[in-house]
Amino acid sequence: MVGKLEIKIKTLTPLWTGGVDTTMDRIHETGLLGSLRWWYEAIVRGLGGYACDPTEHKCSFDADKYRKSKALDERQRLREAGLCAACQVLGATGWRRRFRVEVRPLAGEIDFTEGMFPSGRVHYDRRRNYRVGGWLLRGGYFGNLELRFTGEERVLLCEILPTLLFIEQWGALGPKTSIGYGVIEIAEIKIGEQVYERKQGDLRIQLNELVSRKCQESRTGKWWWSRKSSPESIYQGVLPAITNMFFGKVRFGATDSDWWRNFSEIQWLQFGNIAEDEAHWTGEESQKPQGPYEISRILPVARMAHWIRRHHVFPLSPIIRTRLRYGGSDVASICKGNGESDWCKFVFGTVEGYGPICGYCGTRVREDRRVRNQWWCSSGRASLASDEIVFEGKRVQSKVRVSWAYRTNDNRWEFRLWGWLPEHTQSDNHQQQRGEFLHKLKQSIGFPSQLQAFTVCWFAKQKNEKPDDFLTALLGECRGQESYRDAESTGN
């Protein structure tokens, strides 16, 4: 049965979808679909299904195997024909996506501002003696938009809609989520001719009676609408799965309207340089030039003031990420090697791969001399298969995503933090390292003194917790002053 699903979205932080020349001339559907696939794959794995890694092994539909299959269930026939659960919905070689999507901008605008947001780190550069490190930030799309889906009704209601609602609650949509883009709020959902508005109450409650009965044969739909999940197996690989993910939100009050100007990064941007005694030189001491150090392609402070005044958003992500990795937090205390240890590169990402490395901790691996076609991780004391290894040349994704700060309805501010750390259940060393990091991260997410944090919400699966219990807990909201699922006492 062909169905229609229309979703009106408000951006809480700017939406970025990129373009052919790294700029953003419009909202590109491909950027949103890539993000939707990433989240759907993580949900499928967490619920016990199989989703391929499209960067390593793409599914391919075999029409002959499909015709010869004796399976009564359509999804099983497609699986036997070479399609994983995610590719059945989102498409693969020889198999079209099960829906069409149209993006329609409403009241909004694309901000073409771009500039460097400094980290405070200064690197040696052969051409000009030094280079000020940081993030190149761009404005992106601010405002409202509508996503119009057309396709099989069961797919739209049981697979796509729950995924978007989960993204709204905990994650972000589109590219550049590691530096804060893509946090959204769903304002309205239209199914057929029936309209459901957020201002009328919780969308899940409004939709539950209509949708839940239609989704009992869907892992994703049954989990989201009926709060029932019973994974047949627990995912233990190195890819993202919601059962190996963590989610946090920090709400804070602002002391005044200029609270954001108190960060040293903003003061550096105002002056256009970083004083020598405030900079962190990363090169050899003998190569260190005299400061101050000029910042190239400055992100205009006046433009950030405009974002706060007009869109109620501030690019807090680079500040939090710098402090988490390089100093001023409990996380930095375990990031040995000046924040450039193998572990920290693995967690916070690198532009270029430095593999082959362990997919659980980032340690360089070698061929296992005792087990053929296996790799040995000295840190985890574990023998690993090839699909647990990140090979040389492949960019290492950041496992920690931090949003920009956005103003909530009660005139306070919030930012969210989320990500994943693969869990190797057979390695005590890997489990201990993972548990220590998550504990430190939980302690650190509200630490900058300028934020006046008053509510911290944190979710991560506890070591001995049943996946069903964690998956159900994720459907709830943050409550109380500290909604911790305490990782400290459980080792996770």
N, C-alpha and C positions, 0 to 999 in steps of 0.2 A: 504494500500500500504506500503510495507516494504521499509524503507529508511536507509541510512547510513549518519552519521554525525561524522566528525573527527575534533577535536579541539586541536591545539597546544598551550601550555601554558608555560609562563615563570614565575617562582616564584620571586616576589619582596621581600617577607619575607619568611623564611623557611616554608615548608609544613610539617605538622605532621599528621600522621594517626595512630600512635600507633601500638601495637602488643599484643600478648598473655601475655607477661611478662612485660608490660609497656615500653618496648624498641621498636625501629622501625627498623626492619630488611629489610623492603621493603615498597613500597607504597601500602597500603591496600585499596582496592576498598570500603570496608564497611565504612571506616572513611569518605571518600568523599561522599558516598551516604547518610549517615546520615546527613551530613551538607547540601547537596542538598535538602533533604526532609525538613529540618528546614526552609530554605529560601523559598522553594516553598510553604509551609504551610503559612508562613508570608505574602507572596504575595497574595495567595488565599483569606485569611481573609481580607486583606486590600482592595481587589477588590470586596468584598461583598459576596464571596463564603464561604462555610463551610469546615473547616479542623479540624479533631479531634485532641485531645491531646494524642499522642501515649503512653505517660508515665502514663496516667490515664485510658483512654478508647480507646482501639484499635478497629478499624472496623473489621467486619467479614462478608465475602461474603456468602449470603444465596441463593444457586442455585435455590431453589424452588420458592422463591419470585421473582427471576429474570425471571424465565420461565412464571410466572403468571402475570407479569407486562404488562400493556396495553400501557405504554408510548411509543411514537414513537421515541423520542430522546434517543440514547444509553446511554448518561451520566445520564439521569433521571432514566432509567431502573436500572442502577448500583446503583444510590442513593437509590432507593426503595429496592434494594437488600442488603443494609447495608453499602455501601462504600461512604465515603466522597470524595470530589474532589481530595484531595491529594492522598488518598489510591487508587483511580482509576488509577492513573498514576504510583505510586511508590510501590504499592502492599500492601496486607494485608492477614490475615488468609483466606485461600481458594481462593486467587486471586493473580496471579503472576504479578510482575512488568512488565510494558508495553514495556520494552526495556532491552537490555543487554549492559553492559559497560566493556571495557577492558582498563586498564591503562598501557601505555608503556613508561617507562623512556627513555629519549633521552640523550642529553649531560647534565649530572648532577651527583650529589654524595650525599650520606647520611653521614652527620656529626654526629659522635657518642659522641661528647663532651657533658658533663653534669656537672652542678655545681650550687651552691647557689648564687643567686644575692640578696644581702642584702637590707632590707628595712630601716634599722636604728633602728628598734624597737627590744627591748630585753625583753624576757618574762621569768617569773619564771619557773624553772624546778626542780622537786624534786630530780632527779637523779644527776644532775650536777650543781645545783644552778641557771643556766640560759640557755637560748636558744636564739640564734640570729635568728630573723624572716626574711623572704624573700620569694623568688620564686625559685623553682628548675627548671632551664632552661636546655633544651636539644637542640642540633643542628637541627636535622631534615633534610629534603631533600632540597638541593639548586640546581637550574638549570632548565632544560626544560623537559616537559613531554607531552604526547599525550593521550587524552581521545577519545576512539573509541566507538561510540554508534551505535547499530543496533536495529531497532524496527519500530513501526508505524510512518510513516513520519510526520503526523500531531502532534503527541506527541513530537517528537524530535525538530521540528521547532517552534512549538507554545507554548510548555511548558518548555522543558529542556533548549533550547538555550537562550531564554530570561532570564531565571533564572540565568544561568551562566554569561550572560552579565551584569546583575544587580549586581551580586556578585563582578564581576571585577570592576565595577564602584564605589561601595560604601562599600562593605563588605569584607569578607574573606571566604576561603574554607577550610573545614576540622575541626578537633578538636583543642582545645587550642586557639581559636580566642580571648578569653578574655585577653590573655597576648601576643597577637601580631602575632601569626602564620597565614599563609594562604593567605596573600595578593597576588593576581595574576594579570598577564597581558595576555590577549588572543592575540597571535601573528598571528594566521592563523585559518581559518575555511574552511573546505572542505565539501561540500554537493554534494553527488554523485561524479561526476568527476570535478566539478567546484570548484576552489580554490579562496578564498578571503583573502587578506593579509592586516594587519593593516598598513603597510608602504604605502599602496595605498590610505589610507584615512579612514574615519569613517566607521566602519564595519556595523553599523546600516543603513547608507545611501547606502552602496554597496548592502546590502541584502534586502533592503526594497521592491523593486519592485518584487523580486522573492517570498518573503515570505508573505508579508502582505495580499495578496489576499487569501492565504490558511488558514489564522488564524482569519477570521472574526467571527467564531463561538466559539473562545476561549477567555475567559476573559483575560488571561495572554498575549496571542499573540496579541490580538487586542489592548491592552494597550501599549505594547512595540513597536509594529511595526507601528500602525496607530495613536498612541497617543490619543486613545479614551478609556474612562472608565466612566461607570455610575453605581456605586455600588447600588444594590437594597436595601441594608441596610448598616449601619455603624457599624463596629465591636466595641463592648464595653466590651469585656471580659478581662481576665488577661493574655492571651497568646500573644506572639509577632504577630503583624500585621504591615505592612509597614506604615499604617496610624497612629500608635502610636509610631513609631520609629523616631530617630533623627540621623543625619549624619553630620560629620564634617571632614574637611581636613585642615592641617596646613603645609604650605611650609615655609622653613627657609633657610637662608644662613649660611654657616659655616665660622667662622673667620679664621680658619686654619685647616690643616689636622688632628690636635690633639684636635679638639673641644670637642670630646666626653670624653676626659680624665679630663675635668674640673668638672665633676659631682663628688660630695662627695662619691657616691656609688663606683665609679671606684677607687678612692683613698683608700677606705676601703679594696677593693679587693687586691690592690697592697700591702698594709701593712698586710693583713690577719686578721685584727681585726678592731674594732670600739672603738675609744677613749671614755672614760666615759662621758666627757663633750659634745660629739656629739651624743651619744646614747639616745634613748627615752625608759626609763624603764617603763614597763606597769604593773608591780606588786606592791605589798605593799612596801612602802619606807623602812620599817624595814627589808624586805627580800632582799634588793638590795645589790648584791655583788660588790666588787671593780673591776673597769675596768683596762685595756681595755678588750673588750669582743671578744674572738676568733670566727672566722667564720668557721663553719664546711663545708667540701666539696666545697671549693672555685671554682667559675667559673673562669677559667684562663683568665687573662687580655690579654695575648698573643694570645689567641684564638679569642677573640673579635676583636683584631687588624687584625687578618687574615680575619675575616668575612667582616670587612670594606674594607680591601684592595682587596680581591678577589671577594666578592659578593655585596659590596656596601650596607651593611645593618648593623644596630646597634640595640641591644635590649633596646630601649627607653621606651617600655611599662611599665616595673616595676617602673621606675622613675616617669613617669607621674601619674600612678595610686597611688603611695604613696603620692605624693604632692596633688593630688585631694582629697584624703580621709583624710589625717592626718595633713596636714599643708602646708602653702604657697600658698593657692588658695582661691578664693571666695567660691568654693564648700565646702572646709573644714570648713568654717565659719558657715555653716548650718548643718554640721555633728557633732552634739552635742555628749557628752559622750565620748570624746577622740577618735572619729571616730568609736565607737562601739555602737552607738545608734541603736534602732530598724530600723530606717529609713536608716541609712548607711549600716547596715548589709543587708537590703533588696536590696539596690541599688548596692552595691559592692560585695555581695555574701558571703556565709558562707559554710564551708566544711560540717557541720552538721546542720540539721534543728533545729529550736527553736520554732516550731509552737505549736498549730495552729495560723497562722498569717493572717492578711489581705493581699489579693493578689494585693492591690493597694498601700499600704504604709508600710507594714511590722509590723504594730502594732499587739500585741497579742490580740486575740479576745476571746470572751466568747459566750455561747449560748444566743440568743436573748430571753429574758423573755416574750416579748410581741408577737413575731411572731414565730410560730412553724417551726422547721427545718431550721431556719435562724441563722446567727451569727452577733454579734454586734461589730462594730469597733468604739472604743471611740474616736480615732483621727479623723476619717472621719465623725463621727456622722451618720453612715449608717448601714443599715441592709443588710447582704450579704447572697447569696446562697452558698451552699457547693462548687460549682465549682469556686467560687471566693476566696476560702481559700486555703492556703498552709498548709498542715497538718504536724504534728510532725514527724521527722525522714527523711523528704524529703529535700535533699540539695537545698539551695537557690542559684539559678544561679546569676552570676553578670549580671546586666542590662547594664553595661558600658563596651564596648570592645575598647581596644586601641592597635594599631598596633606597630610593631617595626618601626624605621625610615628607609626609603629606599631612595636611590638617584634617582632623576628624570633625564630625558634626558637632561635637561639644566644644569646639574651638581649642582643643588640645592637639598635639602633634603625635604622629606615629611613624615608625619605620618597621619593616619586617626583614627577617633574616631566615633563609632556608637553604637547604642543600642536601648532599648525600655523602655518605662514607661507606664504601663496600665493607661487608662484614665476612671475615673468614672464620667460620665457626670451628675449624679444626686447629687453628693456631692461637694458642694462649697469648703469644706476644702481640699478634695483630689485634686481638680483642682488647688487650690492656691498653695499647697505644690509642686505639679508637675511642675507648671509654674515657681515657684521660683527656683527650682532645675535646670531646663533647662536653665533659664536665667543665673544663676551663672556658669553653665557648659560652656555655650557659651563664657562667659567672660574669662574663665580660661584656655581654651585649648591651648593657645599659650604663657602661662605665664613664663616658665623658662627663665631666662635672658641669659643662654648660647645658646639659640636657634636662637636669632635674627629673630624672626618670621616676615614675611613681607606679607604673604597672608593667610587669614583665611576664610574658606568657611563653611557655617553652614545652614543646612536645618532641620526644624521641623515644623510640621503642626500648623498653627496659630489657635487660639481658635475658631474663627468664620469662618474659611476658609472652603470652600467646599472641600470634599475629592477629587473630580475630579481635582480641581486646583492644589492641593498638589501633587497628583499622576502624573500629567503632568509636574510639576516643577521638580520632581525627575529625569525625563528623560534628563534634561539639564545638562550642565557642570558648574563648578565653574567659575565665571567671575569676573574680577576686583579685587581690593585690598581687599574688604570685600563683599562676596556674601551672606550676611545675609538675611534670612527671619526672620525679627526681632521678637523675642519672647517677648521682654520686654513690648512693647506697647499693646500687645494683651492678656497678661496674660497666654501665653503658650510658 
